[in-house]
Amino acid sequence: METRRRSILKAVIWNLMGLSVMAIVGFVVTGSFATGGSMAVANTLIGLTMYVVYERFWARIQWGRHV
């Protein structure tokens, strides 16, 4: 099982990459850095929270693991 710190660091790095992509997509779609950035930040906060919960949930499940 991985540590909580590792799960959080993985989630933060993944979400920083997603934030960058979402900001670019938001700008292209809306033509506004402010609107695109706001969309990206909201998406990242929701995604980060869901990713950490998902990872911690699966860390507790033994199914499919070889010990």
C-alpha positions in Angstrom: 0.0 0.0 0.0 1.3 3.4 -0.8 1.5 6.3 1.7 -1.0 9.1 1.8 1.8 11.6 1.0 2.6 9.6 -2.2 -1.0 9.5 -3.3 -1.4 13.3 -2.8 1.9 14.1 -4.6 0.8 12.0 -7.6 -2.6 13.7 -7.6 -1.0 17.2 -7.4 1.4 16.5 -10.3 -1.3 15.0 -12.4 -3.6 17.9 -11.8 -1.0 20.5 -12.6 -0.6 18.9 -16.0 -4.4 18.8 -16.4 -4.7 22.5 -15.2 -2.3 23.5 -18.0 -4.2 21.6 -20.7 -7.6 22.8 -19.4 -6.5 26.4 -19.3 -5.4 26.2 -22.9 -8.6 24.5 -24.0 -10.7 27.0 -22.0 -8.9 29.9 -23.7 -9.3 28.5 -27.1 -13.0 27.8 -26.5 -13.9 31.1 -24.8 -11.2 33.5 -26.1 -10.6 34.7 -22.5 -7.7 33.8 -20.3 -9.8 34.7 -17.2 -12.7 32.5 -18.1 -10.5 29.7 -19.4 -8.4 29.9 -16.3 -11.4 29.9 -13.9 -12.7 26.8 -15.7 -9.3 25.1 -15.4 -9.0 25.9 -11.7 -12.5 24.6 -10.9 -11.9 21.5 -12.9 -8.5 20.9 -11.2 -9.9 21.3 -7.6 -12.7 18.9 -8.3 -10.4 16.5 -10.1 -7.7 16.6 -7.4 -10.3 15.8 -4.7 -11.8 13.0 -6.6 -8.5 11.5 -7.6 -7.2 11.4 -4.0 -10.5 9.8 -2.8 -10.3 7.3 -5.6 -6.7 6.4 -5.0 -7.2 6.0 -1.2 -10.3 3.9 -1.9 -8.4 1.5 -4.2 -5.4 1.4 -1.8 -7.6 -0.4 0.7 -8.9 -3.1 -1.7 -6.8 -6.3 -1.7 -8.4 -7.8 -4.8 -6.0 -8.3 -7.7 -2.9 -7.8 -5.6 -0.1 -10.4 -5.3 1.6 -10.4 -1.9 
